């Protein structure tokens, strides 16, 4: 048994809830939740991938991400999507890309269960820690992470280039 025992079945609002690893068949529901998150974050236009991309990228010979789903009465009501990154200072880290609970189920403890299952994954995979980002205006998420005594760093500035920009710069 791992150092931290994590049960996988719970009851939420008197309905059975399970936290389990996602399968390729879950990707349309995962994609729907990601789009819901993008709407909440006022950036639906930023989603340029599809559920088919998730299947290709998450379930091929070399999966690029892992995912847990929260399932309630055969409906996926939450996800935790993560991947591994390597820090030259810290070594292997789990990067939590998104944790999403559908709006109608927020406040029922599902986010807590998904986050704690993801923390257990970091332990099981011998990571040196976890990392994630949160928008500075997303007070519910900030409050959620503060309950775990997470260090929310305002010091680092994120840099991004879209692939079209990369190509343009390389051809300049």
Secondary structure, DSSP 4 states (H G I P E B T S, - for coil): --SS----EEEETTEEEEEEE--GGGHHHHHHHHHHHHHHTT-GGG----HHHHHHHHSSTT-S-EEEEEEETTEEEEEEEEEEEEETTTEEEEEEEEEEE-GGGTTSSHHHHHHHHHHHHHHHTT-S-EEE---TT-HHHHHHHHTTT-----S-------HHHHHHHHH-
